[in-house]
Amino acid sequence: MKIAFEQNKSIIAGLFVLVLLAAAWFSRDQIAVFPGQNENAVSNAPVRAKEAIVTKVIDGDTIVVSGGDHVRLLGIDADEKGYPCHNAGRLRLEELILGKTVLLEADSEDLDQYGRQLRYIFLDSENINQKMVAEGLAIARFYPENQKYKNEIVAAETKAIESKTGCKWGK
C-alpha cells in the first residue's frame, strides 16, 4: 500500500511538471517579462514583448521589422521628411538598430491610426526610444494610453534641453 502511494505521488509530480512545461511552451510568444522592466512603470503586469530584426528605418520614430510590420516608437516624436532633424534622426536610428535583433515592447495601445504597431524598442536592455530623446534627435510625446516609460523619457528630454544636445536642442 505504501509503495503504491509513493508511486502515485511521483506520477502526480511528473504530470505537474509536464503541465507547467507545456504551459510555458505554448505561451512563450504571447507574453514575456522584460528583464529591464522599470519599477516606476505604470503597470506591474507582465510585459507583452517579442523579438524582431529591424529591416528598414523610415525616420527617427518609425521602422520596419522582419515580417514586414511597421513599428512606431512610443513616447517620442521625430521630424518627418522635409523638417530640420529628419535626416539626423533617421541616420542615428539606422546606426543604432538597422539589421539588429531588438525587443519590441507593447504598452496599452497595440496599433496607431495607420495600422503601425506601437512599441518601445530595446537593444541589449537599452531603451532606444529614450536614447533618441536623450541625444536630442526626438522630443518626448505621450498620450494617456501609453505612459510606461514616461518618467525616463521626459527626464532624458529635460537633460537634452538643458545641455543643448543634438539637432533638436543644439545651437
ABEGO torsion letter per residue (X at the ends): XAAAAAAAAAAAAAAAAAAAAAAAAAAAAABBBBAABBAABABABBBBBBBBBBABBABAABBBBBGGBBBBBBGBBBBBBGBAAAAAAAAAAAAAABGBBBBBBBBABABBAAGBBBBBBBBGGBBAAAAAAAAGABBBBBBAABAAAAAAAAAAAAAAAAAGBEAAABX
